[in-house]
Each structure stands twice: as C-alpha cells, then as structure tokens.
Amino acid sequence: MNKSLILVVEDEVAIAEVTVAYLQRAGYQTKHLATGLEVESFIAANTVSLVILDLMLPDCDGVTLCRNIRRYSSIPIIMATAKVDEIDRLIGLEIGADDYLCKPFSPRELVARVKAILRHFPESPSDQYIIGSLMLEDKKYLATLGHKALELTRREYQLLTLLAHHPNQVFSREQIISNLYDNAEISDRTIDSHVKNIRKKLKQKDDKAEWVTAIYGVGYKFQA
C-alpha cells in the first residue's frame, strides 16, 4: 500500500465512505474525521500527505480551518463544497487550498486530482516545525533544542509535536490518548510519564525550558 496518508474530513457518511473506498482502492492509507475539531491535532500527531476538507462542517467553518492549517503547514488541501458558486468565491478569497471540488463529484476524478497534487509533493511538506529554539522534524522523529538532539522516544516526540502545534491550548489526558493511541486502553499515568520524560529532556538541554506545563485537574499545554 502507498505510504501516503489521506485525511478525509467529511460529515456526510455516504460521501465519506465512497471517498475512502476509492482512495484505498487506489492504494492510499486513509483517515476519516466527521468533524473539524480534531483535524489540527491529528495533523500535528501524524504525517498526513493530503487533506480533503469539506467546506461546511457541523462544528466549524472549513475556510477558517484551512487558513489555520496554512499558518504552520503547506500540506496539500482539496476543498469540497456543495455549491457551484462557492468555487469562485473560495478562489477569490485565496484561502490557501490547492484544489476545489464541487459536490457531487466523481470519486475517480477526486483520486485523479489527489494523484496529480501528490506528484508535486513526493515528500511530506510539513516535515519541519520550528518554534523558538525548538525544531521538530517529522520524517526523522527528531526534536532539537538549540541544535541539540532531545533523544525522545517515538511517543514522546508525537506528544511534544501535538502540544507544540497548539501553543497555549490545554489538552486533557483523554484527548492525548485519543490523538496518539486511537483510544486504546492507555492509563493516565502513561501520559504523565511521557510528559515527565519530555520535560526532563528539555531541561537537560536548557535549564530554563518550561514549555510543557501541567494545568492541575485538566491536562497539559505547550507554553509558547
């Protein structure tokens, strides 16, 4: 199977099922989200090759979500809309999407457009993320602070990436488990242990590094 992971953000179950089926038949890995609230955290925690993003989601505006993603990532985005006249409006807004499709669209056409876009993005464009002296490199699962490797485990790296991509946003332990472990049976103590290790390794490279902080009774956040 192709290593490329396609994120399908679509609240209409029938459309999502057909889209996922055709993408998988074409050899792509897929992840379906029915709402927009989890999109950014999923992108932060996973190497996503392309996003198919519905314009009208039940919990957020697709245009706003697309713009938010563009603030830190150049990951390819295909916007889907049910209104023909929305295409011209979206293009005029220059929201940062790479392509647009009007519903109902042909699944074969969608797959063709995905293939065409990914030919220009043979590697994940969101490989590096830099905030202050901290740099995260997704392909290598490498985190460096002041050019010094933090030597994080894969899970520690994913957790730090999730928090760092959302500065000042508090994540509960349940949200962290949902994003990183796909709701597997993981205890809160496991998350606490990961955070403890991350903070220790940050301190080893910079004794003033207080970026990952605990919010008592709630969870953790990355203090920008």
JOTARA-V752012 format. One record per pair of residues at least 12 apart in sequence whose ideal C-beta (glycine too) atoms are under 10 Angstrom apart, sorted by sequence separation. I is the first residue (numbers start at 0). J is the second residue. D is the distance in Angstrom with one decimal. If there is no record, write none. Layout:
i=I j=J d=D
i=I j=J d=D
This chain:
i=7 j=19 d=5.8
i=19 j=31 d=5.6
i=38 j=50 d=7.5
i=52 j=64 d=6.7
i=64 j=76 d=9.3
i=78 j=90 d=9.7
i=87 j=99 d=9.4
i=100 j=112 d=7.1
i=125 j=137 d=6.8
i=126 j=138 d=5.3
i=127 j=139 d=9.8
i=132 j=144 d=5.8
i=133 j=145 d=8.4
i=134 j=146 d=8.1
i=140 j=152 d=8.6
i=158 j=170 d=9.0
i=173 j=185 d=9.9
i=175 j=187 d=9.3
i=198 j=210 d=8.4
i=210 j=222 d=5.4
i=5 j=18 d=8.8
i=18 j=31 d=8.1
i=52 j=65 d=6.1
i=65 j=78 d=6.6
i=86 j=99 d=5.1
i=99 j=112 d=9.5
i=126 j=139 d=8.5
i=131 j=144 d=8.9
i=132 j=145 d=4.7
i=140 j=153 d=5.6
i=142 j=155 d=8.3
i=161 j=174 d=8.9
i=162 j=175 d=8.5
i=172 j=185 d=8.8
i=176 j=189 d=8.4
i=197 j=210 d=9.1
i=198 j=211 d=5.3
i=209 j=222 d=6.5
i=210 j=223 d=7.7
i=5 j=19 d=8.5
i=15 j=29 d=9.6
i=38 j=52 d=7.7
i=50 j=64 d=9.3
i=64 j=78 d=10.0
i=85 j=99 d=8.3
i=86 j=100 d=8.6
i=98 j=112 d=5.5
i=123 j=137 d=6.3
i=127 j=141 d=9.7
i=128 j=142 d=9.7
i=129 j=143 d=9.8
i=131 j=145 d=9.4
i=132 j=146 d=8.1
i=135 j=149 d=9.7
i=140 j=154 d=9.9
i=142 j=156 d=5.8
i=161 j=175 d=6.8
i=172 j=186 d=8.9
i=173 j=187 d=8.5
i=175 j=189 d=9.6
i=176 j=190 d=6.7
i=179 j=193 d=8.9
i=197 j=211 d=5.6
i=198 j=212 d=8.7
i=7 j=22 d=7.3
i=16 j=31 d=8.3
i=30 j=45 d=7.5
i=50 j=65 d=8.5
i=61 j=76 d=9.5
i=86 j=101 d=5.9
i=97 j=112 d=9.0
i=98 j=113 d=8.9
i=122 j=137 d=10.0
i=123 j=138 d=6.9
i=132 j=147 d=9.3
i=140 j=155 d=9.3
i=141 j=156 d=7.7
i=172 j=187 d=4.6
i=175 j=190 d=5.3
i=198 j=213 d=9.1
i=15 j=31 d=5.2
i=52 j=68 d=8.5
i=62 j=78 d=8.2
i=78 j=94 d=7.7
i=85 j=101 d=7.7
i=122 j=138 d=7.3
i=133 j=149 d=8.6
i=135 j=151 d=9.6
i=140 j=156 d=4.7
i=171 j=187 d=9.5
i=172 j=188 d=9.3
i=174 j=190 d=10.0
i=195 j=211 d=9.6
i=5 j=22 d=5.3
i=15 j=32 d=9.0
i=30 j=47 d=7.7
i=35 j=52 d=8.2
i=61 j=78 d=6.5
i=78 j=95 d=9.6
i=79 j=96 d=9.8
i=84 j=101 d=9.4
i=98 j=115 d=8.3
i=139 j=156 d=9.3
i=140 j=157 d=8.0
i=142 j=159 d=6.1
i=158 j=175 d=6.5
i=161 j=178 d=5.8
i=172 j=189 d=8.9
i=173 j=190 d=9.3
i=194 j=211 d=6.1
i=5 j=23 d=9.1
i=15 j=33 d=7.1
i=32 j=50 d=9.7
i=35 j=53 d=8.4
i=38 j=56 d=9.0
i=50 j=68 d=7.3
i=61 j=79 d=8.3
i=62 j=80 d=9.9
i=76 j=94 d=8.8
i=78 j=96 d=4.4
i=83 j=101 d=5.3
i=97 j=115 d=9.8
i=98 j=116 d=6.3
i=142 j=160 d=8.0
i=157 j=175 d=9.4
i=161 j=179 d=6.7
i=172 j=190 d=4.7
i=175 j=193 d=8.5
i=193 j=211 d=10.0
i=194 j=212 d=9.5
i=195 j=213 d=9.8
i=3 j=22 d=9.4
i=12 j=31 d=9.2
i=28 j=47 d=9.8
i=61 j=80 d=8.0
i=76 j=95 d=7.0
i=77 j=96 d=6.8
i=78 j=97 d=8.7
i=79 j=98 d=9.7
i=80 j=99 d=7.0
i=82 j=101 d=7.4
i=83 j=102 d=9.5
i=97 j=116 d=5.6
i=137 j=156 d=8.7
i=160 j=179 d=9.6
i=171 j=190 d=9.5
i=172 j=191 d=7.7
i=175 j=194 d=8.9
i=194 j=213 d=7.3
i=5 j=25 d=9.3
i=28 j=48 d=8.6
i=30 j=50 d=9.8
i=31 j=51 d=9.6
i=32 j=52 d=9.8
i=33 j=53 d=9.4
i=36 j=56 d=8.9
i=76 j=96 d=4.7
i=77 j=97 d=6.5
i=78 j=98 d=7.4
i=79 j=99 d=7.7
i=80 j=100 d=7.6
i=81 j=101 d=7.4
i=82 j=102 d=8.5
i=136 j=156 d=9.4
i=137 j=157 d=9.6
i=140 j=160 d=9.0
i=158 j=178 d=8.9
i=170 j=190 d=9.4
i=1 j=22 d=9.4
i=12 j=33 d=7.6
i=27 j=48 d=8.0
i=32 j=53 d=9.9
i=35 j=56 d=4.4
i=36 j=57 d=9.8
i=37 j=58 d=9.6
i=38 j=59 d=8.4
i=47 j=68 d=9.9
i=75 j=96 d=8.7
i=76 j=97 d=5.7
i=77 j=98 d=4.6
i=78 j=99 d=5.0
i=79 j=100 d=5.0
i=80 j=101 d=5.9
i=81 j=102 d=4.5
i=135 j=156 d=7.4
i=142 j=163 d=8.8
i=157 j=178 d=8.3
i=158 j=179 d=6.3
i=198 j=219 d=9.6
i=1 j=23 d=9.7
i=3 j=25 d=9.8
i=5 j=27 d=4.9
i=6 j=28 d=9.9
i=7 j=29 d=6.0
i=8 j=30 d=9.3
i=9 j=31 d=7.0
i=10 j=32 d=9.0
i=11 j=33 d=8.7
i=27 j=49 d=8.6
i=29 j=51 d=9.4
i=34 j=56 d=6.2
i=35 j=57 d=8.3
i=36 j=58 d=5.5
i=50 j=72 d=9.5
i=73 j=95 d=8.6
i=75 j=97 d=4.7
i=76 j=98 d=8.0
i=77 j=99 d=7.2
i=78 j=100 d=7.3
i=79 j=101 d=7.7
i=80 j=102 d=6.7
i=81 j=103 d=8.4
i=97 j=119 d=8.7
i=157 j=179 d=5.3
i=172 j=194 d=9.4
i=191 j=213 d=8.6
i=197 j=219 d=9.4
i=0 j=23 d=8.2
i=3 j=26 d=8.4
i=4 j=27 d=7.4
i=5 j=28 d=7.0
i=6 j=29 d=7.7
i=7 j=30 d=7.0
i=8 j=31 d=7.9
i=9 j=32 d=8.0
i=10 j=33 d=5.0
i=33 j=56 d=8.4
i=34 j=57 d=6.3
i=35 j=58 d=5.6
i=36 j=59 d=6.6
i=38 j=61 d=9.7
i=62 j=85 d=9.6
i=72 j=95 d=9.8
i=74 j=97 d=9.1
i=75 j=98 d=8.0
i=76 j=99 d=9.7
i=77 j=100 d=6.2
i=78 j=101 d=9.8
i=79 j=102 d=6.1
i=97 j=120 d=8.9
i=137 j=160 d=7.4
i=157 j=180 d=9.5
i=1 j=25 d=7.7
i=2 j=26 d=9.6
i=3 j=27 d=5.4
i=4 j=28 d=4.6
i=5 j=29 d=5.1
i=6 j=30 d=5.2
i=7 j=31 d=4.8
i=8 j=32 d=5.1
i=9 j=33 d=7.0
i=10 j=34 d=6.7
i=32 j=56 d=9.3
i=33 j=57 d=8.0
i=34 j=58 d=4.8
i=35 j=59 d=3.8
i=50 j=74 d=6.2
i=51 j=75 d=9.6
i=52 j=76 d=5.6
i=54 j=78 d=5.8
i=55 j=79 d=9.2
i=65 j=89 d=8.9
i=73 j=97 d=9.3
i=79 j=103 d=10.0
i=80 j=104 d=9.8
i=135 j=159 d=7.2
i=194 j=218 d=9.4
i=0 j=25 d=9.9
i=1 j=26 d=4.2
i=2 j=27 d=9.0
i=3 j=28 d=6.7
i=4 j=29 d=7.2
i=5 j=30 d=7.5
i=6 j=31 d=8.0
i=7 j=32 d=7.3
i=8 j=33 d=8.0
i=9 j=34 d=9.9
i=10 j=35 d=8.8
i=33 j=58 d=9.3
i=34 j=59 d=7.6
i=35 j=60 d=8.0
i=39 j=64 d=7.6
i=47 j=72 d=8.9
i=49 j=74 d=6.9
i=50 j=75 d=7.1
i=51 j=76 d=8.0
i=52 j=77 d=6.9
i=53 j=78 d=8.0
i=54 j=79 d=6.5
i=55 j=80 d=7.3
i=69 j=94 d=7.5
i=70 j=95 d=9.3
i=79 j=104 d=7.0
i=135 j=160 d=5.4
i=154 j=179 d=6.7
i=194 j=219 d=5.6
i=0 j=26 d=5.6
i=1 j=27 d=5.1
i=2 j=28 d=7.2
i=3 j=29 d=9.6
i=4 j=30 d=6.4
i=5 j=31 d=9.5
i=6 j=32 d=6.9
i=7 j=33 d=9.5
i=8 j=34 d=8.0
i=35 j=61 d=7.0
i=38 j=64 d=6.1
i=42 j=68 d=6.8
i=48 j=74 d=7.5
i=49 j=75 d=4.5
i=50 j=76 d=4.8
i=51 j=77 d=4.9
i=52 j=78 d=5.5
i=53 j=79 d=5.1
i=54 j=80 d=4.1
i=55 j=81 d=6.8
i=62 j=88 d=9.3
i=66 j=92 d=8.9
i=68 j=94 d=9.9
i=69 j=95 d=3.9
i=133 j=159 d=8.4
i=153 j=179 d=9.9
i=154 j=180 d=8.6
i=193 j=219 d=9.6
i=0 j=27 d=7.5
i=1 j=28 d=6.9
i=8 j=35 d=6.3
i=22 j=49 d=9.6
i=38 j=65 d=9.8
i=47 j=74 d=6.0
i=48 j=75 d=7.4
i=49 j=76 d=7.4
i=50 j=77 d=7.2
i=51 j=78 d=8.3
i=52 j=79 d=6.8
i=53 j=80 d=7.8
i=54 j=81 d=7.6
i=55 j=82 d=8.8
i=62 j=89 d=7.2
i=65 j=92 d=9.5
i=66 j=93 d=9.9
i=68 j=95 d=7.7
i=69 j=96 d=8.9
i=77 j=104 d=9.8
i=0 j=28 d=6.2
i=35 j=63 d=8.7
i=36 j=64 d=9.3
i=39 j=67 d=6.4
i=43 j=71 d=8.7
i=46 j=74 d=9.6
i=47 j=75 d=9.3
i=49 j=77 d=7.0
i=50 j=78 d=9.2
i=51 j=79 d=6.3
i=52 j=80 d=9.8
i=53 j=81 d=8.7
i=54 j=82 d=8.1
i=61 j=89 d=9.2
i=66 j=94 d=5.6
i=67 j=95 d=9.9
i=68 j=96 d=9.7
i=135 j=163 d=6.4
i=190 j=218 d=8.5
i=191 j=219 d=8.9
i=8 j=37 d=9.0
i=22 j=51 d=8.4
i=35 j=64 d=5.0
i=38 j=67 d=8.8
i=39 j=68 d=6.6
i=42 j=71 d=9.0
i=43 j=72 d=9.0
i=65 j=94 d=5.0
i=66 j=95 d=6.4
i=135 j=164 d=8.6
i=190 j=219 d=7.9
i=8 j=38 d=5.7
i=35 j=65 d=10.0
i=38 j=68 d=7.6
i=42 j=72 d=6.7
i=55 j=85 d=9.2
i=62 j=92 d=6.8
i=64 j=94 d=9.6
i=65 j=95 d=5.8
i=66 j=96 d=9.7
i=79 j=109 d=8.4
i=133 j=163 d=6.8
i=39 j=70 d=9.9
i=54 j=85 d=6.4
i=63 j=94 d=8.8
i=65 j=96 d=5.7
i=154 j=185 d=9.8
i=187 j=218 d=9.6
i=6 j=38 d=7.2
i=19 j=51 d=9.7
i=35 j=67 d=9.6
i=39 j=71 d=8.8
i=42 j=74 d=6.8
i=54 j=86 d=9.9
i=62 j=94 d=5.4
i=77 j=109 d=7.5
i=128 j=160 d=7.2
i=131 j=163 d=9.7
i=158 j=190 d=7.6
i=162 j=194 d=8.8
i=8 j=41 d=9.2
i=18 j=51 d=6.6
i=39 j=72 d=9.2
i=61 j=94 d=8.9
i=62 j=95 d=9.6
i=130 j=163 d=5.8
i=54 j=88 d=10.0
i=62 j=96 d=9.0
i=129 j=163 d=9.7
i=130 j=164 d=8.8
i=159 j=193 d=8.8
i=6 j=41 d=6.7
i=54 j=89 d=7.5
i=61 j=96 d=9.1
i=77 j=112 d=6.4
i=128 j=163 d=6.7
i=154 j=189 d=8.7
i=158 j=193 d=5.2
i=159 j=194 d=9.1
i=162 j=197 d=8.7
i=6 j=42 d=7.1
i=15 j=51 d=9.4
i=77 j=113 d=7.1
i=128 j=164 d=6.6
i=130 j=166 d=7.0
i=154 j=190 d=9.5
i=157 j=193 d=9.0
i=158 j=194 d=7.0
i=4 j=41 d=10.0
i=14 j=51 d=10.0
i=75 j=112 d=9.9
i=155 j=192 d=9.5
i=156 j=193 d=9.9
i=159 j=196 d=10.0
i=15 j=53 d=8.9
i=75 j=113 d=8.5
i=154 j=192 d=9.8
i=155 j=193 d=5.4
i=158 j=196 d=9.4
i=159 j=197 d=5.4
i=6 j=45 d=8.1
i=14 j=53 d=8.2
i=77 j=116 d=7.2
i=125 j=164 d=9.6
i=154 j=193 d=5.9
i=155 j=194 d=8.7
i=158 j=197 d=6.6
i=159 j=198 d=9.9
i=76 j=116 d=9.2
i=155 j=195 d=10.0
i=4 j=45 d=6.5
i=6 j=47 d=4.9
i=75 j=116 d=4.8
i=152 j=193 d=8.0
i=155 j=196 d=5.7
i=156 j=197 d=8.9
i=159 j=200 d=9.2
i=4 j=46 d=6.4
i=5 j=47 d=7.6
i=6 j=48 d=8.5
i=7 j=49 d=9.7
i=8 j=50 d=6.5
i=9 j=51 d=7.2
i=11 j=53 d=7.6
i=54 j=96 d=9.6
i=75 j=117 d=7.1
i=151 j=193 d=9.2
i=154 j=196 d=9.4
i=155 j=197 d=5.3
i=159 j=201 d=8.6
i=3 j=46 d=9.3
i=4 j=47 d=5.3
i=5 j=48 d=6.4
i=6 j=49 d=7.3
i=7 j=50 d=8.1
i=8 j=51 d=6.7
i=9 j=52 d=8.4
i=10 j=53 d=6.4
i=154 j=197 d=9.9
i=169 j=212 d=9.3
i=171 j=214 d=9.1
i=175 j=218 d=7.2
i=2 j=46 d=8.7
i=3 j=47 d=8.9
i=4 j=48 d=5.4
i=5 j=49 d=5.2
i=6 j=50 d=4.7
i=7 j=51 d=4.9
i=8 j=52 d=4.9
i=9 j=53 d=4.8
i=11 j=55 d=9.5
i=52 j=96 d=7.5
i=75 j=119 d=8.1
i=152 j=196 d=7.6
i=166 j=210 d=8.9
i=169 j=213 d=9.7
i=170 j=214 d=9.3
i=174 j=218 d=7.1
i=175 j=219 d=7.4
i=3 j=48 d=3.9
i=4 j=49 d=8.2
i=5 j=50 d=7.7
i=6 j=51 d=7.1
i=7 j=52 d=8.7
i=8 j=53 d=5.7
i=10 j=55 d=7.9
i=54 j=99 d=9.0
i=75 j=120 d=5.6
i=151 j=196 d=7.8
i=152 j=197 d=9.5
i=155 j=200 d=7.7
i=167 j=212 d=9.8
i=169 j=214 d=5.1
i=171 j=216 d=9.8
i=172 j=217 d=9.1
i=173 j=218 d=8.2
i=174 j=219 d=9.7
i=2 j=48 d=8.0
i=3 j=49 d=7.0
i=4 j=50 d=9.9
i=5 j=51 d=6.6
i=6 j=52 d=8.3
i=7 j=53 d=8.7
i=10 j=56 d=5.7
i=50 j=96 d=9.2
i=74 j=120 d=8.2
i=151 j=197 d=6.8
i=171 j=217 d=6.2
i=172 j=218 d=5.7
i=1 j=48 d=8.7
i=9 j=56 d=8.4
i=10 j=57 d=5.3
i=50 j=97 d=9.4
i=51 j=98 d=9.5
i=54 j=101 d=9.9
i=55 j=102 d=9.8
i=73 j=120 d=8.5
i=149 j=196 d=9.8
i=163 j=210 d=7.8
i=170 j=217 d=8.8
i=171 j=218 d=4.0
i=172 j=219 d=8.0
i=8 j=56 d=6.9
i=10 j=58 d=8.6
i=49 j=97 d=8.3
i=54 j=102 d=9.2
i=75 j=123 d=9.8
i=149 j=197 d=7.9
i=152 j=200 d=9.8
i=162 j=210 d=8.3
i=163 j=211 d=8.7
i=169 j=217 d=5.4
i=170 j=218 d=5.0
i=171 j=219 d=8.5
i=49 j=98 d=9.7
i=51 j=100 d=8.2
i=53 j=102 d=8.6
i=74 j=123 d=7.3
i=75 j=124 d=7.4
i=151 j=200 d=6.4
i=162 j=211 d=6.3
i=169 j=218 d=5.3
i=170 j=219 d=5.9
i=73 j=123 d=9.7
i=74 j=124 d=5.8
i=75 j=125 d=9.9
i=149 j=199 d=9.9
i=150 j=200 d=6.5
i=151 j=201 d=9.6
i=162 j=212 d=9.6
i=168 j=218 d=9.8
i=169 j=219 d=7.1
i=170 j=220 d=6.8
i=8 j=59 d=9.8
i=72 j=123 d=9.4
i=73 j=124 d=4.3
i=74 j=125 d=4.9
i=149 j=200 d=4.7
i=159 j=210 d=8.8
i=168 j=219 d=10.0
i=169 j=220 d=4.5
i=170 j=221 d=8.9
i=72 j=124 d=7.2
i=73 j=125 d=6.6
i=148 j=200 d=9.4
i=149 j=201 d=6.8
i=159 j=211 d=7.2
i=168 j=220 d=6.1
i=169 j=221 d=9.6
i=8 j=61 d=7.8
i=72 j=125 d=4.1
i=73 j=126 d=9.9
i=147 j=200 d=10.0
i=150 j=203 d=9.0
i=158 j=211 d=8.8
i=167 j=220 d=6.0
i=168 j=221 d=7.7
i=71 j=125 d=7.8
i=72 j=126 d=9.8
i=149 j=203 d=8.0
i=150 j=204 d=9.6
i=166 j=220 d=7.9
i=167 j=221 d=7.2
i=142 j=197 d=8.9
i=149 j=204 d=6.4
i=165 j=220 d=8.0
i=166 j=221 d=5.3
i=167 j=222 d=6.8
i=168 j=223 d=10.0
i=8 j=64 d=8.0
i=72 j=128 d=7.9
i=144 j=200 d=8.5
i=147 j=203 d=8.7
i=148 j=204 d=8.5
i=162 j=218 d=9.7
i=165 j=221 d=6.9
i=166 j=222 d=7.5
i=167 j=223 d=5.8
i=68 j=125 d=9.1
i=71 j=128 d=6.4
i=144 j=201 d=6.3
i=147 j=204 d=4.7
i=162 j=219 d=6.4
i=164 j=221 d=8.2
i=166 j=223 d=3.5
i=51 j=109 d=7.3
i=71 j=129 d=9.5
i=142 j=200 d=8.4
i=144 j=202 d=9.9
i=146 j=204 d=9.5
i=147 j=205 d=8.3
i=161 j=219 d=9.6
i=162 j=220 d=6.5
i=163 j=221 d=5.0
i=165 j=223 d=9.7
i=71 j=130 d=9.0
i=142 j=201 d=9.1
i=144 j=203 d=9.1
i=145 j=204 d=6.3
i=149 j=208 d=9.8
i=162 j=221 d=3.8
i=144 j=204 d=4.4
i=145 j=205 d=6.3
i=161 j=221 d=8.7
i=162 j=222 d=9.4
i=163 j=223 d=8.7
i=18 j=79 d=8.8
i=51 j=112 d=9.4
i=143 j=204 d=8.4
i=144 j=205 d=5.7
i=158 j=219 d=8.5
i=160 j=221 d=9.7
i=51 j=113 d=7.7
i=142 j=204 d=9.8
i=159 j=221 d=7.9
i=49 j=112 d=9.7
i=145 j=208 d=9.4
i=49 j=113 d=6.0
i=144 j=208 d=6.7
i=14 j=79 d=8.2
i=48 j=113 d=8.9
i=144 j=210 d=9.2
i=14 j=81 d=9.8
i=49 j=116 d=6.3
i=6 j=74 d=8.8
i=8 j=76 d=9.6
i=11 j=79 d=9.8
i=48 j=116 d=9.3
i=49 j=117 d=6.2
i=133 j=201 d=8.4
i=48 j=117 d=6.3
i=5 j=75 d=9.7
i=6 j=76 d=9.5
i=7 j=77 d=9.8
i=9 j=79 d=7.2
i=11 j=81 d=9.1
i=8 j=79 d=8.9
i=49 j=120 d=7.5
i=133 j=204 d=9.6
i=5 j=77 d=9.4
i=7 j=79 d=9.4
i=48 j=120 d=7.0
i=132 j=204 d=9.1
i=133 j=205 d=9.4
i=48 j=121 d=9.6
i=132 j=205 d=7.5
i=48 j=122 d=9.0
i=49 j=123 d=9.6
i=48 j=123 d=6.1
i=49 j=124 d=9.8
i=133 j=208 d=8.5
i=46 j=122 d=9.7
i=47 j=123 d=7.5
i=48 j=124 d=8.9
i=132 j=208 d=8.8
i=46 j=123 d=5.2
i=48 j=125 d=9.4
i=131 j=208 d=9.6
i=133 j=210 d=7.3
i=47 j=125 d=7.6
i=46 j=125 d=7.8
i=131 j=210 d=8.3
i=46 j=126 d=8.4
i=130 j=210 d=8.6
i=25 j=106 d=9.5
i=24 j=106 d=9.1
i=25 j=107 d=9.3
i=43 j=125 d=9.2
i=27 j=110 d=8.4
i=42 j=125 d=7.3
i=21 j=105 d=9.4
i=22 j=106 d=8.4
i=25 j=109 d=9.6
i=26 j=110 d=9.7
i=21 j=106 d=3.9
i=25 j=110 d=4.9
i=43 j=128 d=8.3
i=17 j=103 d=9.7
i=18 j=104 d=9.0
i=20 j=106 d=7.8
i=21 j=107 d=7.1
i=24 j=110 d=8.2
i=25 j=111 d=9.3
i=27 j=113 d=7.3
i=17 j=104 d=10.0
i=19 j=106 d=9.8
i=21 j=108 d=10.0
i=22 j=109 d=7.9
i=27 j=114 d=9.2
i=14 j=102 d=7.1
i=18 j=106 d=6.3
i=21 j=109 d=6.9
i=22 j=110 d=6.4
i=25 j=113 d=7.6
i=26 j=114 d=9.8
i=133 j=221 d=9.4
i=14 j=103 d=7.9
i=17 j=106 d=5.5
i=21 j=110 d=5.4
i=25 j=114 d=7.4
i=14 j=104 d=8.9
i=27 j=117 d=8.9
i=47 j=137 d=9.8
i=11 j=102 d=8.5
i=18 j=109 d=6.5
i=22 j=113 d=7.0
i=46 j=137 d=5.3
i=130 j=221 d=8.2
i=14 j=106 d=9.3
i=17 j=109 d=9.3
i=18 j=110 d=9.0
i=21 j=113 d=9.5
i=43 j=135 d=9.4
i=45 j=137 d=8.9
i=46 j=138 d=7.6
i=71 j=163 d=9.7
i=72 j=164 d=8.6
i=131 j=223 d=7.9
i=9 j=102 d=9.7
i=71 j=164 d=6.4
i=130 j=223 d=6.8
i=43 j=137 d=9.7
i=46 j=140 d=9.8
i=71 j=165 d=9.7
i=18 j=113 d=9.9
i=7 j=109 d=9.8
i=5 j=109 d=10.0
i=5 j=110 d=9.7
i=5 j=113 d=6.6
i=3 j=113 d=8.5
i=3 j=114 d=9.7
i=5 j=117 d=8.9
i=44 j=156 d=9.8
i=45 j=157 d=8.2
i=1 j=114 d=9.9
i=44 j=157 d=5.3
i=3 j=117 d=6.0
i=43 j=157 d=8.7
i=44 j=158 d=8.1
i=45 j=160 d=9.3
i=1 j=117 d=8.9
i=43 j=159 d=9.9
i=44 j=160 d=6.3
i=45 j=161 d=9.6
i=3 j=120 d=9.0
i=43 j=160 d=5.5
i=44 j=161 d=4.7
i=3 j=121 d=9.5
i=42 j=160 d=9.8
i=43 j=161 d=4.9
i=44 j=162 d=9.8
i=4 j=123 d=9.0
i=42 j=161 d=9.7
i=43 j=162 d=8.3
i=3 j=123 d=8.8
i=40 j=160 d=9.9
i=41 j=161 d=9.2
i=43 j=163 d=7.7
i=44 j=164 d=8.3
i=2 j=123 d=9.7
i=40 j=161 d=5.9
i=43 j=164 d=3.5
i=39 j=161 d=9.6
i=40 j=162 d=9.5
i=42 j=164 d=7.5
i=43 j=165 d=6.8
i=40 j=164 d=7.5
i=39 j=164 d=6.8
i=40 j=165 d=6.7
i=39 j=165 d=6.7
i=40 j=168 d=8.6
i=39 j=168 d=9.2
i=40 j=170 d=7.6
i=44 j=175 d=9.0
i=44 j=177 d=9.8
i=45 j=178 d=8.5
i=40 j=174 d=7.3
i=44 j=178 d=4.8
i=45 j=179 d=9.2
i=40 j=175 d=9.1
i=43 j=178 d=7.9
i=44 j=179 d=5.6
i=41 j=177 d=9.5
i=44 j=180 d=10.0
i=37 j=174 d=8.8
i=40 j=177 d=8.6
i=41 j=178 d=6.4
i=40 j=178 d=5.1
i=40 j=179 d=9.5
i=37 j=177 d=7.7
i=37 j=178 d=7.4
i=30 j=181 d=9.7
